[in-house]
Every structure is written in C-alpha cells, then in structure tokens.
Amino acid sequence: MNITNQMINKLKITATMQDKYGLAKYGKPLDHTDHYDWLQMFLEEAADGMKYIQCEMNRKNDVIDLLSSAMKTDDPKRYVKLALEILSIKGTGK
C-alpha cells in the first residue's frame, strides 16, 4: 500500500475513533451549530499538535543518541534495549 493510501486509511480510522470518543464524552456528534468558536478550538488543537510533533522529534533524537552510543561501545545491548523501549511506546488507546 502506498503512503497516500496508508495516510488516508489511518485518517479515516482516527476520525471514526474521534467521533465515537466525542459521542461518549458529549452525548452527541459534532455540529456546526454548537456554540463554539471553531477557529479558536482549531488554534488550540493545532498548538497541541505542534507540541506533539516537537515531543516526537525529541524522542527521535533520544533514540539517535542511544544508537550512536551503542556504536561506540563493545556491549551495545543496553543502549539498543533502551532505544527499543522508547520506540515501543504505545498511544493513549482511547
């Protein structure tokens, strides 16, 4: 499956999960007539998204540092194990 199709499938699954989460939390689907400032809500969500990206960039750099350290030692297993633990962190599981 190509990258575009993978992204579209993941987006569809995630959007459906978010719909279910919203229904469970608020008891109704998202509705444009609700009294929300949708642009402000998007700004807040986008700010959170940028923080998530920064956290993932930091995590990637930590893994690179661990693997670089592994390459400089005669016993790399400890570093590789830590890198695998970081890469194996799962999501929130909503």
Secondary structure as a PSIPRED ss2 file (coil, helix, strand):
# PSIPRED VFORMAT (PSIPRED V4.0)

   1 M C   1.000  0.000  0.000
   2 N C   1.000  0.000  0.000
   3 I H   0.000  1.000  0.000
   4 T H   0.000  1.000  0.000
   5 N H   0.000  1.000  0.000
   6 Q H   0.000  1.000  0.000
   7 M H   0.000  1.000  0.000
   8 I H   0.000  1.000  0.000
   9 N H   0.000  1.000  0.000
  10 K H   0.000  1.000  0.000
  11 L H   0.000  1.000  0.000
  12 K H   0.000  1.000  0.000
  13 I H   0.000  1.000  0.000
  14 T H   0.000  1.000  0.000
  15 A H   0.000  1.000  0.000
  16 T H   0.000  1.000  0.000
  17 M H   0.000  1.000  0.000
  18 Q H   0.000  1.000  0.000
  19 D H   0.000  1.000  0.000
  20 K H   0.000  1.000  0.000
  21 Y H   0.000  1.000  0.000
  22 G H   0.000  1.000  0.000
  23 L H   0.000  1.000  0.000
  24 A H   0.000  1.000  0.000
  25 K H   0.000  1.000  0.000
  26 Y H   0.000  1.000  0.000
  27 G C   1.000  0.000  0.000
  28 K C   1.000  0.000  0.000
  29 P C   1.000  0.000  0.000
  30 L C   1.000  0.000  0.000
  31 D C   1.000  0.000  0.000
  32 H C   1.000  0.000  0.000
  33 T C   1.000  0.000  0.000
  34 D C   1.000  0.000  0.000
  35 H C   1.000  0.000  0.000
  36 Y C   1.000  0.000  0.000
  37 D C   1.000  0.000  0.000
  38 W H   0.000  1.000  0.000
  39 L H   0.000  1.000  0.000
  40 Q H   0.000  1.000  0.000
  41 M H   0.000  1.000  0.000
  42 F H   0.000  1.000  0.000
  43 L H   0.000  1.000  0.000
  44 E H   0.000  1.000  0.000
  45 E H   0.000  1.000  0.000
  46 A H   0.000  1.000  0.000
  47 A H   0.000  1.000  0.000
  48 D H   0.000  1.000  0.000
  49 G H   0.000  1.000  0.000
  50 M H   0.000  1.000  0.000
  51 K H   0.000  1.000  0.000
  52 Y H   0.000  1.000  0.000
  53 I H   0.000  1.000  0.000
  54 Q H   0.000  1.000  0.000
  55 C H   0.000  1.000  0.000
  56 E H   0.000  1.000  0.000
  57 M H   0.000  1.000  0.000
  58 N H   0.000  1.000  0.000
  59 R H   0.000  1.000  0.000
  60 K H   0.000  1.000  0.000
  61 N H   0.000  1.000  0.000
  62 D H   0.000  1.000  0.000
  63 V H   0.000  1.000  0.000
  64 I H   0.000  1.000  0.000
  65 D H   0.000  1.000  0.000
  66 L H   0.000  1.000  0.000
  67 L H   0.000  1.000  0.000
  68 S H   0.000  1.000  0.000
  69 S H   0.000  1.000  0.000
  70 A H   0.000  1.000  0.000
  71 M H   0.000  1.000  0.000
  72 K C   1.000  0.000  0.000
  73 T C   1.000  0.000  0.000
  74 D C   1.000  0.000  0.000
  75 D C   1.000  0.000  0.000
  76 P C   1.000  0.000  0.000
  77 K H   0.000  1.000  0.000
  78 R H   0.000  1.000  0.000
  79 Y H   0.000  1.000  0.000
  80 V H   0.000  1.000  0.000
  81 K H   0.000  1.000  0.000
  82 L H   0.000  1.000  0.000
  83 A H   0.000  1.000  0.000
  84 L H   0.000  1.000  0.000
  85 E H   0.000  1.000  0.000
  86 I H   0.000  1.000  0.000
  87 L H   0.000  1.000  0.000
  88 S C   1.000  0.000  0.000
  89 I C   1.000  0.000  0.000
  90 K C   1.000  0.000  0.000
  91 G C   1.000  0.000  0.000
  92 T C   1.000  0.000  0.000
  93 G C   1.000  0.000  0.000
  94 K C   1.000  0.000  0.000
